[in-house]
Amino acid sequence: VVPEKLPKALSSIVSRLPPQNFYLLRALCSHLSLVNRKSEINKMNISNLGVVFCPSLGIGSILFKTLVEHIDVVFEI
């Protein structure tokens, strides 16, 4: 479960990234969000995506879930 205040707090941290890093992270999270939304077809829900990407990115599952499922708040889209 994602804590209620985490997406907004993460937004202020992510906004301080260098532009190249910010846009790359936003593009990756946007793509993963789309994959997650189509999980009934591709069987890659947020849990399965986390198994693949959390170790590669070196982040925990709560942070990963926040970045992907709350992309509109985190990246202020």
N, C-alpha and C positions, 0 to 999 in steps of 0.2 A: 504494500500500500504506500502510495506516494504522499508524504506529508503535505498538507494544504499550502503552506507558505514556500515550499521548496521551488516550484517553478519560477516564481517571481524573484526569489533570492538568486537562483541560478541565472536568470536573465541579466542581472546586474554584473555578475561575474563574466558571463560569456560576452557581454558587450565590450568588455575591456581587452578582449583578444585582438591581436593584430588582424587587420582586414582579411588577409589571405587565409588565416586560420579560421576566422569567424565564418567566412563564406564556404570554406570547405566543410566545416562541421555542420553548417546549416544545410548544405546540399546532401551530405550523407544522412543526416537525420530526416530530411524531407523524403528521401528515397526510401529509407527504412520505414517511415510512417506509411507511405503508400503500400509497401509490401505487407505491412501489418494489417492495413485496411482490407487487403485482398486475401486474408488468411484462410477464408473458407475455400478458396480455389487452390492456393499454393501451399497450404498447411504450415506456413511460417508465421505463427502468431508471435506476440511480443516475448513470450517465454523461449520459444525456439530461436528467435533472433538473438536474444540475450545469451544463450548458450554458445552461439557462434561468435558474437561480437564483443561481449564483455571481456574475455581473456585477451583478445587481440587489441582492444582499446585500453586495457588496463584499468577499467572502471567497474564499479559495483552494479548490481542489478537495479537498485533503486534509482541511481543516477541515470543509467541507460534508459530505464522505463520513463523517467521524467523527460529526458531529451527527446524521445521518440513520440510519446503519447501527448505531451504538452508542448509541442513544437510552436504553436501559435503564441503561447505565453513566453516561452524561453527566448525565442528569436523575434518576438514582437511582430509577427507576420499579420 
